[in-house]
Amino acid sequence: MLASAAAFVLATACAGADAPARSAAAASVCPIRAGASVSQIDVFDGEPADQAFLAPDDDGKGQNTYTVKAIYAQGRYVTVRCHYGSTVVEDVKLPKSVTRCLFSGGAAHPALSCK
């Protein structure tokens, strides 16, 4: 359980390492918190408690893209877990159908935009 979580954290950080800077028009799913910045983003199929971590697409063009259309087509939803520092987390359920989410900003300034 912890090993898979650690592997995903590493994969998430690595996936964004070469990501282009996000445009100002693409707002992050993670809410802005006064005095705190996002340190990590996890993406789940359903509730985070179920530990169904999603990984970004693994083809060259989609390395920072999470294609999630099929999740909604099957009647499920995506939850994004936003970490602020080492102790504060906020889960953002995406109940409206989205097609894909794009990770950007790298490990220093992670962001996730979905449409």
C-alpha positions, 0 to 999 in steps of 0.5 A: 500500500505505501509502496504503491503510494510512494511509486505514484508520488515519484511518478507524478513528480517525474511526469511533470519534470519536463512539463511546459509552464502552464498558461495563465488561462489554464487554472489549476484544479487545486484551490488557492490557499493563503500562505500555502502552495501546492507541493504534490498532486494525486489523481484517483479513479473515485474516492482516494480511500480506494487507492485507485491511483491514476498514472499519466498516459505513457506515450511520448505526447501524453506523458503529462496527460491523464485521459479520464473520459472512460472513467465517466463513461462507466459512471464513475468520477475523478478525485484530485488530491492536492497536497499543501506542504507535508500535512495539509491535503484537500480532495477535489471531486470532479463530478462533471464529466471531463475528458482529460487532465494536464499536469504542468509546473513540475515538482516545484510548482505542480498544477493540474487543469482538466477539461 
